[in-house]
């Protein structure tokens, strides 16, 4: 049966990205990434993005980690 040994994410899954709104370096794990939007573009193709909102105080910029 699986059990949690440590609650802190292992360094191998942590990633960093720079916020385009405030310039802060943000550390995140894959579980932080959510669907931001999904739909179709003007030509009828798939359009969407995954990411999260910058956690820096006062910044509401959406940080995109994956786009299609």
N, C-alpha and C positions, 0 to 999 in steps of 0.2 A: 504494500500500500504506500503511495507517495506521501511525503510529509515535508513541511517547510523547515529548512535548516536555518536559513537567514532570510529576513524580509528585504534587506537591501539588495537591489538588482546587481547581478554579477557584472564586472567591468566589461566583459565581452559583448554585452547587449546594449550598453550605454552608447549614445551617439550625441554629437554636438552639431548645432547649426546656428548661424548668425541671423538675428532678426533684421529684416530689411526696413523696419519702421524705426526702431530705436538703436540698433547696432549692438544690442546685448548678445553675448554668447549663451545659448540656451542648451542645457543638457536634458535629454529625454530618452525614454525607452520605448520600444515598439507599442506597448500597451497604452501609451499616451496619445498615439495617433488615432484620429477619428475621421469619419467621412465628413468633409466640409460641404461639398455639393456634388450632385450627379445629375446629368441630363443629356441633352443633345446640342450640338453646335448648329450654326446656320445651315450647314450642308447636310445635316441629318446624322452626322457621326457622333460617336460617344464623346462626352465632355464631362470632366469631373476632377476632383482633387481630394487628397487626404492630407491631414495636418492637424494643427492645434492653434489656439490663441496664445500669443506671447504672454508669459506669466509675469513679465516685468511690470512693476507698479505704474499705472497710468498709460501703458501701451496696450492698444487693442488690435494690433496688427495680426492678421492671420498668417502663420508660418506654414508654407506648403512643403510637404516632404515627398509627395508623389502626385503627378498630374497626368491625365490621359485625355 
